[in-house]
Amino acid sequence: MRLYVPEPTGRPGQQTDFSYLRISAPGEVRRPPLDVSPGDTADMAGALVRVLDDDGHAVGPWAPEVEAETLRRGLRSMMKTRAFDARMLIAQRQKKISFYMQCLGEEAIAIAHALALREGDMCFPTYRQQGLLLSRDDIDMVELMCQLMSNQKDPVKGRQLPVMYSYKRAGFFTISGNLATQFIQAVGWAMASAIKGDTKIASGWIGDGSTAESDFHTALTFAHVYRAPVILNVVNNQWAISTFQAIAGGEASTFAARGVGCGIASLRVDGNDFLAVLAASRWAAERARNNLGPTMIEWITYRAGAHSTSDDPTRYRPAGDWQCFPLGDPIERLKKHLMTLGAWSEQEHEATQKELDAQVLAALKEAERFGTLHDGHIPPLRSMFEDVYEEMPPHLQDQLRQAERGD
């Protein structure tokens, strides 16, 4: 007898066999009514909701009613997010910031999901949902970059690791580096909203590996028992830090099936299909607002880059895996759809890319004016002791004086 250890179906130097993904044809999966019984979504937790076909057409019952201009904005936001990520990766290599995490290949999930939310809703994100912020007009890229640099204009005053943003006004709860805390917090916030008789909903985010944490199961229990108005998002990008999603149990069943087992309506959705993400997010949000209970969604995507700038993915997976991923590139897929509608062109795409690259570079130059990692322009020492009490108590005043004297 020996201990079984799951392994990916591809190793460095070999192409991965993606047959384990159980990919449905576009338009094949049914769309149930909003008041569907959680148990009646079991088939959907094993299938894959898809809308865009290979020719860029929207097909099937999940094809959403959406204006071309909304899709154009969505494509721009994805391109902007990718440009931001690329520039911040360079900044880290130049030692201007200490650490960064990209969402390369996963842009459609956060950006399309944001279109289903309203002002006052609260997201409990992880560190790969920067699209929730970059898709908004009221979030300045300079401010995000200052947080990454922990400089004088860092809105959280150097108290968080890079990429762990916090924006109350944008419904973006402070990111936690601990795994799966987002789910239990989102469920609690949603329960509070329901207790107050409000119509605001919560949206919690974790990765596939976090489903192995106890908070994941506790959150599902509370969400089911109290019918919390919450969307529980599991972004299955196939990899944790350096372990395949099967380590968390993804090879035996889908992660969405765990939601059904806990009495929660669950879907499994093509996360690289912007239209499918938008449709599924709207469906789940409407269920929550109509007091029909929580929805769990497993988004199937692929982490195209490294886990972080501290990671070398070539040590544990094939270098060209993303190019072989059968669900493709979310930006290219939405671009093709808009071109079939006559609402986009190659020339506009190239011009937009140049425009966004220039915007990101200009924002970086502006952020650098307030300091980078290696030039010492950091929040003042005093800020360590502020924002805890309305009036600083004597013991903290004493500690501050000692710190300023260098005792």
Buried (B, 14 or more C-beta within 10 A) or exposed (E): EEEEEBEBBBEEEEEBEBEBBEBBEBBBBEBBEBEBEBEEBBEBBBBBBBBBBEEBBBBBEBBBEBEEEEBBBBBBBBBBBBBBBBBBBEBBEEEBBBBBBBBBBBBBBBBBBBBBBEEEBBBBBBBBBBBBBBBBEEBBBBBBBBBBBBBBBBEBBBBBBBBBBBBEEBBBBBBBEEBBBBBBBBBBBBBBBBEEEEBBBBBBBBBBBBBBBEBBBBBBBBBBEBBBBBBBBBBBBBBBEBBBBBBBBBBEEBBBBBBBBBBBBBBBBBBBBBBBBBBBBBBBBBBBBEEBBBBBBBBBBBBBBBBBBEBEBEEBBBEEBBEEBEBBBBBEBBBBBBBEEEBBEEEBBEEBBEBBBEBBEEBBEBBBEBBBBEEEBBBEEEBBBEEEEEEBEEEBEEBBEEEEEEE
